[in-house]
């Protein structure tokens, strides 16, 4: 994701305030639901996928809540 993608998303989202990189976004994120990710081939594709790379280091304690 590029910086401009983040800036555009933050501008469009009514609850996000601030300027890059200082937004009012918590570092305690919401853990995404695996069922929602099932349709995203970029995330769940075999071996080369982001999800495959991070599954072994996934730490649910870094999330404030679950989706």
mmCIF file of the N, C-alpha and C atoms, coordinates in Angstrom:
data_MODEL
# 
_entry.id   MODEL 
# 
loop_
_atom_site.group_PDB 
_atom_site.id 
_atom_site.type_symbol 
_atom_site.label_atom_id 
_atom_site.label_alt_id 
_atom_site.label_comp_id 
_atom_site.label_asym_id 
_atom_site.label_entity_id 
_atom_site.label_seq_id 
_atom_site.pdbx_PDB_ins_code 
_atom_site.Cartn_x 
_atom_site.Cartn_y 
_atom_site.Cartn_z 
_atom_site.occupancy 
_atom_site.B_iso_or_equiv 
_atom_site.pdbx_formal_charge 
_atom_site.auth_seq_id 
_atom_site.auth_comp_id 
_atom_site.auth_asym_id 
_atom_site.auth_atom_id 
_atom_site.pdbx_PDB_model_num 
ATOM 1   N N  . UNK A 1 1  ? 0.851   -1.162  0.000  1.00 0.00 ? 1  UNK A N  1 
ATOM 2   C CA . UNK A 1 1  ? 0.000   0.000   0.000  1.00 0.00 ? 1  UNK A CA 1 
ATOM 3   C C  . UNK A 1 1  ? 0.900   1.229   0.000  1.00 0.00 ? 1  UNK A C  1 
ATOM 4   N N  . UNK A 1 2  ? 0.633   2.136   -0.865 1.00 0.00 ? 2  UNK A N  1 
ATOM 5   C CA . UNK A 1 2  ? 1.468   3.333   -0.970 1.00 0.00 ? 2  UNK A CA 1 
ATOM 6   C C  . UNK A 1 2  ? 1.017   4.409   0.006  1.00 0.00 ? 2  UNK A C  1 
ATOM 7   N N  . UNK A 1 3  ? 1.888   5.371   0.201  1.00 0.00 ? 3  UNK A N  1 
ATOM 8   C CA . UNK A 1 3  ? 1.572   6.489   1.084  1.00 0.00 ? 3  UNK A CA 1 
ATOM 9   C C  . UNK A 1 3  ? 0.337   7.226   0.572  1.00 0.00 ? 3  UNK A C  1 
ATOM 10  N N  . UNK A 1 4  ? 0.260   7.444   -0.720 1.00 0.00 ? 4  UNK A N  1 
ATOM 11  C CA . UNK A 1 4  ? -0.895  8.162   -1.273 1.00 0.00 ? 4  UNK A CA 1 
ATOM 12  C C  . UNK A 1 4  ? -2.192  7.384   -1.064 1.00 0.00 ? 4  UNK A C  1 
ATOM 13  N N  . UNK A 1 5  ? -2.135  6.050   -1.111 1.00 0.00 ? 5  UNK A N  1 
ATOM 14  C CA . UNK A 1 5  ? -3.322  5.236   -0.825 1.00 0.00 ? 5  UNK A CA 1 
ATOM 15  C C  . UNK A 1 5  ? -3.804  5.480   0.601  1.00 0.00 ? 5  UNK A C  1 
ATOM 16  N N  . UNK A 1 6  ? -2.868  5.515   1.530  1.00 0.00 ? 6  UNK A N  1 
ATOM 17  C CA . UNK A 1 6  ? -3.202  5.751   2.938  1.00 0.00 ? 6  UNK A CA 1 
ATOM 18  C C  . UNK A 1 6  ? -3.785  7.144   3.111  1.00 0.00 ? 6  UNK A C  1 
ATOM 19  N N  . UNK A 1 7  ? -3.173  8.133   2.496  1.00 0.00 ? 7  UNK A N  1 
ATOM 20  C CA . UNK A 1 7  ? -3.657  9.516   2.622  1.00 0.00 ? 7  UNK A CA 1 
ATOM 21  C C  . UNK A 1 7  ? -5.063  9.676   2.056  1.00 0.00 ? 7  UNK A C  1 
ATOM 22  N N  . UNK A 1 8  ? -5.321  9.061   0.917  1.00 0.00 ? 8  UNK A N  1 
ATOM 23  C CA . UNK A 1 8  ? -6.650  9.148   0.308  1.00 0.00 ? 8  UNK A CA 1 
ATOM 24  C C  . UNK A 1 8  ? -7.687  8.457   1.181  1.00 0.00 ? 8  UNK A C  1 
ATOM 25  N N  . UNK A 1 9  ? -7.371  7.265   1.660  1.00 0.00 ? 9  UNK A N  1 
ATOM 26  C CA . UNK A 1 9  ? -8.300  6.534   2.522  1.00 0.00 ? 9  UNK A CA 1 
ATOM 27  C C  . UNK A 1 9  ? -8.595  7.319   3.797  1.00 0.00 ? 9  UNK A C  1 
ATOM 28  N N  . UNK A 1 10 ? -7.558  7.918   4.380  1.00 0.00 ? 10 UNK A N  1 
ATOM 29  C CA . UNK A 1 10 ? -7.747  8.692   5.606  1.00 0.00 ? 10 UNK A CA 1 
ATOM 30  C C  . UNK A 1 10 ? -8.597  9.930   5.353  1.00 0.00 ? 10 UNK A C  1 
ATOM 31  N N  . UNK A 1 11 ? -8.408  10.552  4.217  1.00 0.00 ? 11 UNK A N  1 
ATOM 32  C CA . UNK A 1 11 ? -9.194  11.734  3.862  1.00 0.00 ? 11 UNK A CA 1 
ATOM 33  C C  . UNK A 1 11 ? -10.665 11.373  3.667  1.00 0.00 ? 11 UNK A C  1 
ATOM 34  N N  . UNK A 1 12 ? -10.912 10.215  3.067  1.00 0.00 ? 12 UNK A N  1 
ATOM 35  C CA . UNK A 1 12 ? -12.281 9.802   2.789  1.00 0.00 ? 12 UNK A CA 1 
ATOM 36  C C  . UNK A 1 12 ? -13.010 9.255   4.014  1.00 0.00 ? 12 UNK A C  1 
ATOM 37  N N  . UNK A 1 13 ? -12.273 8.784   4.990  1.00 0.00 ? 13 UNK A N  1 
ATOM 38  C CA . UNK A 1 13 ? -12.898 8.188   6.174  1.00 0.00 ? 13 UNK A CA 1 
ATOM 39  C C  . UNK A 1 13 ? -13.261 9.286   7.168  1.00 0.00 ? 13 UNK A C  1 
ATOM 40  N N  . UNK A 1 14 ? -14.510 9.361   7.546  1.00 0.00 ? 14 UNK A N  1 
ATOM 41  C CA . UNK A 1 14 ? -14.986 10.455  8.398  1.00 0.00 ? 14 UNK A CA 1 
ATOM 42  C C  . UNK A 1 14 ? -14.405 10.468  9.810  1.00 0.00 ? 14 UNK A C  1 
ATOM 43  N N  . UNK A 1 15 ? -13.955 9.311   10.316 1.00 0.00 ? 15 UNK A N  1 
ATOM 44  C CA . UNK A 1 15 ? -13.470 9.248   11.690 1.00 0.00 ? 15 UNK A CA 1 
ATOM 45  C C  . UNK A 1 15 ? -11.962 9.410   11.827 1.00 0.00 ? 15 UNK A C  1 
ATOM 46  N N  . UNK A 1 16 ? -11.250 9.455   10.720 1.00 0.00 ? 16 UNK A N  1 
ATOM 47  C CA . UNK A 1 16 ? -9.792  9.574   10.787 1.00 0.00 ? 16 UNK A CA 1 
ATOM 48  C C  . UNK A 1 16 ? -9.402  11.036  10.656 1.00 0.00 ? 16 UNK A C  1 
ATOM 49  N N  . UNK A 1 17 ? -8.599  11.493  11.601 1.00 0.00 ? 17 UNK A N  1 
ATOM 50  C CA . UNK A 1 17 ? -8.133  12.877  11.627 1.00 0.00 ? 17 UNK A CA 1 
ATOM 51  C C  . UNK A 1 17 ? -6.605  12.886  11.640 1.00 0.00 ? 17 UNK A C  1 
ATOM 52  N N  . UNK A 1 18 ? -6.029  13.991  11.243 1.00 0.00 ? 18 UNK A N  1 
ATOM 53  C CA . UNK A 1 18 ? -4.583  14.143  11.278 1.00 0.00 ? 18 UNK A CA 1 
ATOM 54  C C  . UNK A 1 18 ? -3.984  14.141  9.888  1.00 0.00 ? 18 UNK A C  1 
ATOM 55  N N  . UNK A 1 19 ? -2.663  14.211  9.848  1.00 0.00 ? 19 UNK A N  1 
ATOM 56  C CA . UNK A 1 19 ? -1.916  14.192  8.590  1.00 0.00 ? 19 UNK A CA 1 
ATOM 57  C C  . UNK A 1 19 ? -0.904  13.063  8.643  1.00 0.00 ? 19 UNK A C  1 
ATOM 58  N N  . UNK A 1 20 ? -0.591  12.522  7.485  1.00 0.00 ? 20 UNK A N  1 
ATOM 59  C CA . UNK A 1 20 ? 0.345   11.407  7.382  1.00 0.00 ? 20 UNK A CA 1 
ATOM 60  C C  . UNK A 1 20 ? 1.671   11.777  8.031  1.00 0.00 ? 20 UNK A C  1 
ATOM 61  N N  . UNK A 1 21 ? 2.260   10.922  8.826  1.00 0.00 ? 21 UNK A N  1 
ATOM 62  C CA . UNK A 1 21 ? 1.821   9.614   9.295  1.00 0.00 ? 21 UNK A CA 1 
ATOM 63  C C  . UNK A 1 21 ? 1.132   9.666   10.654 1.00 0.00 ? 21 UNK A C  1 
ATOM 64  N N  . UNK A 1 22 ? 0.700   10.838  11.057 1.00 0.00 ? 22 UNK A N  1 
ATOM 65  C CA . UNK A 1 22 ? 0.152   11.019  12.407 1.00 0.00 ? 22 UNK A CA 1 
ATOM 66  C C  . UNK A 1 22 ? -1.370  11.086  12.395 1.00 0.00 ? 22 UNK A C  1 
ATOM 67  N N  . UNK A 1 23 ? -1.991  9.933   12.226 1.00 0.00 ? 23 UNK A N  1 
ATOM 68  C CA . UNK A 1 23 ? -3.444  9.842   12.253 1.00 0.00 ? 23 UNK A CA 1 
ATOM 69  C C  . UNK A 1 23 ? -3.902  9.358   13.623 1.00 0.00 ? 23 UNK A C  1 
ATOM 70  N N  . UNK A 1 24 ? -5.153  9.579   13.903 1.00 0.00 ? 24 UNK A N  1 
ATOM 71  C CA . UNK A 1 24 ? -5.725  9.126   15.175 1.00 0.00 ? 24 UNK A CA 1 
ATOM 72  C C  . UNK A 1 24 ? -6.127  7.654   15.091 1.00 0.00 ? 24 UNK A C  1 
ATOM 73  N N  . UNK A 1 25 ? -5.183  6.829   14.686 1.00 0.00 ? 25 UNK A N  1 
ATOM 74  C CA . UNK A 1 25 ? -5.416  5.392   14.538 1.00 0.00 ? 25 UNK A CA 1 
ATOM 75  C C  . UNK A 1 25 ? -4.603  4.680   15.610 1.00 0.00 ? 25 UNK A C  1 
ATOM 76  N N  . UNK A 1 26 ? -5.237  3.804   16.320 1.00 0.00 ? 26 UNK A N  1 
ATOM 77  C CA . UNK A 1 26 ? -4.574  3.073   17.396 1.00 0.00 ? 26 UNK A CA 1 
ATOM 78  C C  . UNK A 1 26 ? -3.611  2.027   16.843 1.00 0.00 ? 26 UNK A C  1 
ATOM 79  N N  . UNK A 1 27 ? -2.551  1.786   17.573 1.00 0.00 ? 27 UNK A N  1 
ATOM 80  C CA . UNK A 1 27 ? -1.639  0.706   17.198 1.00 0.00 ? 27 UNK A CA 1 
ATOM 81  C C  . UNK A 1 27 ? -2.211  -0.644  17.614 1.00 0.00 ? 27 UNK A C  1 
ATOM 82  N N  . UNK A 1 28 ? -3.272  -0.637  18.419 1.00 0.00 ? 28 UNK A N  1 
ATOM 83  C CA . UNK A 1 28 ? -3.963  -1.864  18.814 1.00 0.00 ? 28 UNK A CA 1 
ATOM 84  C C  . UNK A 1 28 ? -5.086  -2.090  17.817 1.00 0.00 ? 28 UNK A C  1 
ATOM 85  N N  . UNK A 1 29 ? -4.825  -2.887  16.833 1.00 0.00 ? 29 UNK A N  1 
ATOM 86  C CA . UNK A 1 29 ? -5.725  -3.050  15.699 1.00 0.00 ? 29 UNK A CA 1 
ATOM 87  C C  . UNK A 1 29 ? -6.824  -4.075  15.937 1.00 0.00 ? 29 UNK A C  1 
ATOM 88  N N  . UNK A 1 30 ? -7.753  -4.125  14.992 1.00 0.00 ? 30 UNK A N  1 
ATOM 89  C CA . UNK A 1 30 ? -8.796  -5.138  14.983 1.00 0.00 ? 30 UNK A CA 1 
ATOM 90  C C  . UNK A 1 30 ? -8.327  -6.304  14.123 1.00 0.00 ? 30 UNK A C  1 
ATOM 91  N N  . UNK A 1 31 ? -8.332  -7.498  14.697 1.00 0.00 ? 31 UNK A N  1 
ATOM 92  C CA . UNK A 1 31 ? -7.910  -8.683  13.954 1.00 0.00 ? 31 UNK A CA 1 
ATOM 93  C C  . UNK A 1 31 ? -8.961  -9.014  12.903 1.00 0.00 ? 31 UNK A C  1 
ATOM 94  N N  . UNK A 1 32 ? -8.572  -9.108  11.625 1.00 0.00 ? 32 UNK A N  1 
ATOM 95  C CA . UNK A 1 32 ? -9.562  -9.384  10.584 1.00 0.00 ? 32 UNK A CA 1 
ATOM 96  C C  . UNK A 1 32 ? -10.099 -10.812 10.673 1.00 0.00 ? 32 UNK A C  1 
ATOM 97  N N  . UNK A 1 33 ? -11.330 -10.963 10.276 1.00 0.00 ? 33 UNK A N  1 
ATOM 98  C CA . UNK A 1 33 ? -11.962 -12.274 10.248 1.00 0.00 ? 33 UNK A CA 1 
ATOM 99  C C  . UNK A 1 33 ? -11.404 -13.075 9.079  1.00 0.00 ? 33 UNK A C  1 
ATOM 100 N N  . UNK A 1 34 ? -10.983 -14.307 9.330  1.00 0.00 ? 34 UNK A N  1 
ATOM 101 C CA . UNK A 1 34 ? -10.479 -15.158 8.242  1.00 0.00 ? 34 UNK A CA 1 
ATOM 102 C C  . UNK A 1 34 ? -11.552 -15.376 7.185  1.00 0.00 ? 34 UNK A C  1 
ATOM 103 N N  . UNK A 1 35 ? -12.818 -15.456 7.589  1.00 0.00 ? 35 UNK A N  1 
ATOM 104 C CA . UNK A 1 35 ? -13.890 -15.691 6.609  1.00 0.00 ? 35 UNK A CA 1 
ATOM 105 C C  . UNK A 1 35 ? -14.015 -14.505 5.649  1.00 0.00 ? 35 UNK A C  1 
ATOM 106 N N  . UNK A 1 36 ? -13.770 -13.300 6.114  1.00 0.00 ? 36 UNK A N  1 
ATOM 107 C CA . UNK A 1 36 ? -13.828 -12.133 5.233  1.00 0.00 ? 36 UNK A CA 1 
ATOM 108 C C  . UNK A 1 36 ? -12.641 -12.124 4.274  1.00 0.00 ? 36 UNK A C  1 
ATOM 109 N N  . UNK A 1 37 ? -11.523 -12.653 4.711  1.00 0.00 ? 37 UNK A N  1 
ATOM 110 C CA . UNK A 1 37 ? -10.332 -12.682 3.871  1.00 0.00 ? 37 UNK A CA 1 
ATOM 111 C C  . UNK A 1 37 ? -10.378 -13.772 2.807  1.00 0.00 ? 37 UNK A C  1 
ATOM 112 N N  . UNK A 1 38 ? -11.272 -14.752 2.951  1.00 0.00 ? 38 UNK A N  1 
ATOM 113 C CA . UNK A 1 38 ? -11.345 -15.867 2.008  1.00 0.00 ? 38 UNK A CA 1 
ATOM 114 C C  . UNK A 1 38 ? -11.528 -15.430 0.561  1.00 0.00 ? 38 UNK A C  1 
ATOM 115 N N  . UNK A 1 39 ? -12.245 -14.358 0.310  1.00 0.00 ? 39 UNK A N  1 
ATOM 116 C CA . UNK A 1 39 ? -12.466 -13.903 -1.052 1.00 0.00 ? 39 UNK A CA 1 
ATOM 117 C C  . UNK A 1 39 ? -11.340 -13.077 -1.627 1.00 0.00 ? 39 UNK A C  1 
ATOM 118 N N  . UNK A 1 40 ? -10.354 -12.752 -0.827 1.00 0.00 ? 40 UNK A N  1 
ATOM 119 C CA . UNK A 1 40 ? -9.250  -11.912 -1.278 1.00 0.00 ? 40 UNK A CA 1 
ATOM 120 C C  . UNK A 1 40 ? -8.067  -12.780 -1.690 1.00 0.00 ? 40 UNK A C  1 
ATOM 121 N N  . UNK A 1 41 ? -7.973  -13.067 -2.953 1.00 0.00 ? 41 UNK A N  1 
ATOM 122 C CA . UNK A 1 41 ? -6.938  -13.988 -3.439 1.00 0.00 ? 41 UNK A CA 1 
ATOM 123 C C  . UNK A 1 41 ? -5.533  -13.463 -3.188 1.00 0.00 ? 41 UNK A C  1 
ATOM 124 N N  . UNK A 1 42 ? -5.348  -12.138 -3.155 1.00 0.00 ? 42 UNK A N  1 
ATOM 125 C CA . UNK A 1 42 ? -4.030  -11.577 -2.905 1.00 0.00 ? 42 UNK A CA 1 
ATOM 126 C C  . UNK A 1 42 ? -3.542  -11.910 -1.491 1.00 0.00 ? 42 UNK A C  1 
ATOM 127 N N  . UNK A 1 43 ? -4.467  -12.054 -0.570 1.00 0.00 ? 43 UNK A N  1 
ATOM 128 C CA . UNK A 1 43 ? -4.104  -12.318 0.819  1.00 0.00 ? 43 UNK A CA 1 
ATOM 129 C C  . UNK A 1 43 ? -3.909  -13.808 1.073  1.00 0.00 ? 43 UNK A C  1 
ATOM 130 N N  . UNK A 1 44 ? -4.790  -14.625 0.531  1.00 0.00 ? 44 UNK A N  1 
ATOM 131 C CA . UNK A 1 44 ? -4.779  -16.048 0.862  1.00 0.00 ? 44 UNK A CA 1 
ATOM 132 C C  . UNK A 1 44 ? -4.249  -16.961 -0.239 1.00 0.00 ? 44 UNK A C  1 
ATOM 133 N N  . UNK A 1 45 ? -3.611  -16.408 -1.257 1.00 0.00 ? 45 UNK A N  1 
ATOM 134 C CA . UNK A 1 45 ? -3.036  -17.241 -2.326 1.00 0.00 ? 45 UNK A CA 1 
ATOM 135 C C  . UNK A 1 45 ? -1.903  -18.092 -1.764 1.00 0.00 ? 45 UNK A C  1 
ATOM 136 N N  . UNK A 1 46 ? -1.574  -19.198 -2.431 1.00 0.00 ? 46 UNK A N  1 
ATOM 137 C CA . UNK A 1 46 ? -0.511  -20.093 -1.932 1.00 0.00 ? 46 UNK A CA 1 
ATOM 138 C C  . UNK A 1 46 ? 0.839   -19.408 -1.752 1.00 0.00 ? 46 UNK A C  1 
ATOM 139 N N  . UNK A 1 47 ? 1.719   -20.028 -1.047 1.00 0.00 ? 47 UNK A N  1 
ATOM 140 C CA . UNK A 1 47 ? 3.086   -19.648 -0.688 1.00 0.00 ? 47 UNK A CA 1 
ATOM 141 C C  . UNK A 1 47 ? 3.483   -18.179 -0.813 1.00 0.00 ? 47 UNK A C  1 
ATOM 142 N N  . UNK A 1 48 ? 3.286   -17.569 -1.964 1.00 0.00 ? 48 UNK A N  1 
ATOM 143 C CA . UNK A 1 48 ? 3.783   -16.209 -2.151 1.00 0.00 ? 48 UNK A CA 1 
ATOM 144 C C  . UNK A 1 48 ? 2.931   -15.156 -1.447 1.00 0.00 ? 48 UNK A C  1 
ATOM 145 N N  . UNK A 1 49 ? 1.837   -15.562 -0.867 1.00 0.00 ? 49 UNK A N  1 
ATOM 146 C CA . UNK A 1 49 ? 0.919   -14.596 -0.271 1.00 0.00 ? 49 UNK A CA 1 
ATOM 147 C C  . UNK A 1 49 ? 1.430   -14.003 1.029  1.00 0.00 ? 49 UNK A C  1 
ATOM 148 N N  . UNK A 1 50 ? 0.923   -12.839 1.297  1.00 0.00 ? 50 UNK A N  1 
ATOM 149 C CA . UNK A 1 50 ? 1.234   -12.154 2.546  1.00 0.00 ? 50 UNK A CA 1 
ATOM 150 C C  . UNK A 1 50 ? 0.796   -12.999 3.736  1.00 0.00 ? 50 UNK A C  1 
ATOM 151 N N  . UNK A 1 51 ? -0.422  -13.551 3.660  1.00 0.00 ? 51 UNK A N  1 
ATOM 152 C CA . UNK A 1 51 ? -0.956  -14.338 4.780  1.00 0.00 ? 51 UNK A CA 1 
ATOM 153 C C  . UNK A 1 51 ? -0.084  -15.556 5.065  1.00 0.00 ? 51 UNK A C  1 
ATOM 154 N N  . UNK A 1 52 ? 0.364   -16.237 3.994  1.00 0.00 ? 52 UNK A N  1 
ATOM 155 C CA . UNK A 1 52 ? 1.234   -17.408 4.170  1.00 0.00 ? 52 UNK A CA 1 
ATOM 156 C C  . UNK A 1 52 ? 2.546   -17.012 4.837  1.00 0.00 ? 52 UNK A C  1 
ATOM 157 N N  . UNK A 1 53 ? 3.040   -15.836 4.513  1.00 0.00 ? 53 UNK A N  1 
ATOM 158 C CA . UNK A 1 53 ? 4.310   -15.377 5.084  1.00 0.00 ? 53 UNK A CA 1 
ATOM 159 C C  . UNK A 1 53 ? 4.188   -15.015 6.558  1.00 0.00 ? 53 UNK A C  1 
ATOM 160 N N  . UNK A 1 54 ? 3.041   -14.485 6.955  1.00 0.00 ? 54 UNK A N  1 
ATOM 161 C CA . UNK A 1 54 ? 2.926   -14.027 8.346  1.00 0.00 ? 54 UNK A CA 1 
ATOM 162 C C  . UNK A 1 54 ? 2.233   -15.014 9.277  1.00 0.00 ? 54 UNK A C  1 
ATOM 163 N N  . UNK A 1 55 ? 1.631   -16.071 8.749  1.00 0.00 ? 55 UNK A N  1 
ATOM 164 C CA . UNK A 1 55 ? 0.882   -17.005 9.590  1.00 0.00 ? 55 UNK A CA 1 
ATOM 165 C C  . UNK A 1 55 ? 1.733   -17.553 10.727 1.00 0.00 ? 55 UNK A C  1 
ATOM 166 N N  . UNK A 1 56 ? 2.972   -17.849 10.470 1.00 0.00 ? 56 UNK A N  1 
ATOM 167 C CA . UNK A 1 56 ? 3.835   -18.414 11.507 1.00 0.00 ? 56 UNK A CA 1 
ATOM 168 C C  . UNK A 1 56 ? 4.230   -17.399 12.571 1.00 0.00 ? 56 UNK A C  1 
ATOM 169 N N  . UNK A 1 57 ? 4.078   -16.108 12.292 1.00 0.00 ? 57 UNK A N  1 
ATOM 170 C CA . UNK A 1 57 ? 4.416   -15.089 13.288 1.00 0.00 ? 57 UNK A CA 1 
ATOM 171 C C  . UNK A 1 57 ? 3.174   -14.371 13.821 1.00 0.00 ? 57 UNK A C  1 
ATOM 172 N N  . UNK A 1 58 ? 2.003   -14.869 13.442 1.00 0.00 ? 58 UNK A N  1 
ATOM 173 C CA . UNK A 1 58 ? 0.752   -14.241 13.864 1.00 0.00 ? 58 UNK A CA 1 
ATOM 174 C C  . UNK A 1 58 ? 0.626   -14.272 15.382 1.00 0.00 ? 58 UNK A C  1 
ATOM 175 N N  . UNK A 1 59 ? 0.390   -13.107 15.963 1.00 0.00 ? 59 UNK A N  1 
ATOM 176 C CA . UNK A 1 59 ? 0.242   -12.989 17.410 1.00 0.00 ? 59 UNK A CA 1 
ATOM 177 C C  . UNK A 1 59 ? -1.083  -12.295 17.722 1.00 0.00 ? 59 UNK A C  1 
ATOM 178 N N  . UNK A 1 60 ? -2.103  -13.055 18.095 1.00 0.00 ? 60 UNK A N  1 
ATOM 179 C CA . UNK A 1 60 ? -3.417  -12.470 18.354 1.00 0.00 ? 60 UNK A CA 1 
ATOM 180 C C  . UNK A 1 60 ? -3.437  -11.466 19.505 1.00 0.00 ? 60 UNK A C  1 
ATOM 181 N N  . UNK A 1 61 ? -2.428  -11.456 20.336 1.00 0.00 ? 61 UNK A N  1 
ATOM 182 C CA . UNK A 1 61 ? -2.422  -10.528 21.485 1.00 0.00 ? 61 UNK A CA 1 
ATOM 183 C C  . UNK A 1 61 ? -2.160  -9.083  21.067 1.00 0.00 ? 61 UNK A C  1 
ATOM 184 N N  . UNK A 1 62 ? -1.704  -8.844  19.834 1.00 0.00 ? 62 UNK A N  1 
ATOM 185 C CA . UNK A 1 62 ? -1.461  -7.467  19.401 1.00 0.00 ? 62 UNK A CA 1 
ATOM 186 C C  . UNK A 1 62 ? -2.754  -6.765  19.001 1.00 0.00 ? 62 UNK A C  1 
ATOM 187 N N  . UNK A 1 63 ? -3.836  -7.520  18.901 1.00 0.00 ? 63 UNK A N  1 
ATOM 188 C CA . UNK A 1 63 ? -5.108  -6.941  18.484 1.00 0.00 ? 63 UNK A CA 1 
ATOM 189 C C  . UNK A 1 63 ? -5.944  -6.577  19.708 1.00 0.00 ? 63 UNK A C  1 
ATOM 190 N N  . UNK A 1 64 ? -6.587  -5.440  19.620 1.00 0.00 ? 64 UNK A N  1 
ATOM 191 C CA . UNK A 1 64 ? -7.463  -4.984  20.693 1.00 0.00 ? 64 UNK A CA 1 
ATOM 192 C C  . UNK A 1 64 ? -8.781  -5.746  20.682 1.00 0.00 ? 64 UNK A C  1 
ATOM 193 N N  . UNK A 1 65 ? -9.255  -6.081  19.486 1.00 0.00 ? 65 UNK A N  1 
ATOM 194 C CA . UNK A 1 65 ? -10.530 -6.791  19.359 1.00 0.00 ? 65 UNK A CA 1 
ATOM 195 C C  . UNK A 1 65 ? -10.528 -7.622  18.094 1.00 0.00 ? 65 UNK A C  1 
ATOM 196 N N  . UNK A 1 66 ? -11.518 -8.498  17.978 1.00 0.00 ? 66 UNK A N  1 
ATOM 197 C CA . UNK A 1 66 ? -11.681 -9.321  16.778 1.00 0.00 ? 66 UNK A CA 1 
ATOM 198 C C  . UNK A 1 66 ? -12.838 -8.793  15.953 1.00 0.00 ? 66 UNK A C  1 
ATOM 199 N N  . UNK A 1 67 ? -12.717 -8.939  14.643 1.00 0.00 ? 67 UNK A N  1 
ATOM 200 C CA . UNK A 1 67 ? -13.763 -8.506  13.736 1.00 0.00 ? 67 UNK A CA 1 
ATOM 201 C C  . UNK A 1 67 ? -14.918 -9.483  13.763 1.00 0.00 ? 67 UNK A C  1 
# 
